[in-house]
């Protein structure tokens, strides 16, 4: 009798199937998104962690002095560029090692995979504890208000989150929102976002296109002082 697959085995199997044949396109699109949308929030001298970083499309394409990737998927280690330190497991496992060393934590399409709101709250609180005093948290993910039933097309989606959910989440966990968008990117890489770099760049610079096609929220927040809001 075959042993039951571990959570890491399941993640590896799902992503191998989901991204088969589009890995190059994803990396091409992420390179442009990082350059136009994300790099301005991340100093090149920063220490950055990609939470739930998967195949490393963000962390491989962002410029930073120190780069980390945390994911359950063991294949992340093979996908990450030289110079990216890959930590296989959960963020909480590496909290003692990382605490105070990070200037930015980035996470894309990860929070909806968490099994409960309690785990979601603890994950964001952990981010706050780990970040340096002026650290930033950058979040992107599917906006349930704009997706209807499409959100549940993916086996590993558990939490329905909206831009309003994320705004409240950040405030109650001790973050101050610097920038927020309810509509940023389309829902998936199989959607209508063009893959040619020039067209991706045009999309990101054209707010009307995002208003029409965007289905994912985008937030940038920083640690609030004790006077600005609650601490975890």
GITA-V370980 format. One record per backbone hydrogen bond with DSSP energy under -0.5 kcal/mol. CO is the residue of the C=O (numbers start at 0). NH is the residue of the N-H. If there is no record, write none. Layout:
# GITA-V370980
co	nh
CO	NH
CO	NH
This chain:
# GITA-V370980
co	nh
5	9
6	10
7	11
8	12
9	13
10	14
11	15
12	16
13	17
14	18
16	19
18	21
18	22
21	25
22	26
23	27
24	28
25	29
26	30
27	31
28	32
29	33
30	34
31	35
32	36
32	37
33	38
37	40
38	41
42	45
45	47
45	64
45	65
46	102
46	103
47	67
48	50
48	105
49	51
49	52
49	69
52	55
55	59
57	60
57	61
61	63
65	47
66	84
67	49
68	86
69	51
69	52
70	88
72	75
73	76
74	77
74	78
75	79
80	83
82	66
82	84
83	85
84	68
85	87
86	70
86	88
89	92
89	93
90	93
91	94
93	97
94	98
97	100
101	131
102	135
103	48
104	137
105	50
106	139
109	112
110	113
111	157
111	158
115	119
116	120
117	121
118	122
119	123
120	124
121	125
122	126
123	127
124	128
125	129
126	130
129	99
129	101
131	134
134	222
135	104
136	220
137	106
138	218
139	108
140	216
141	143
142	145
143	146
143	147
146	149
147	150
148	151
149	152
150	153
153	156
155	157
158	160
160	143
161	165
162	166
163	167
164	168
165	169
166	170
167	171
168	172
169	174
170	173
173	223
174	176
175	221
178	219
180	217
184	183
184	214
184	215
187	190
195	198
195	199
196	200
197	201
198	202
199	203
200	204
202	205
204	206
205	208
205	209
206	210
207	211
208	212
209	213
214	142
215	183
216	140
217	180
218	138
219	177
219	178
220	136
221	175
224	227
224	228
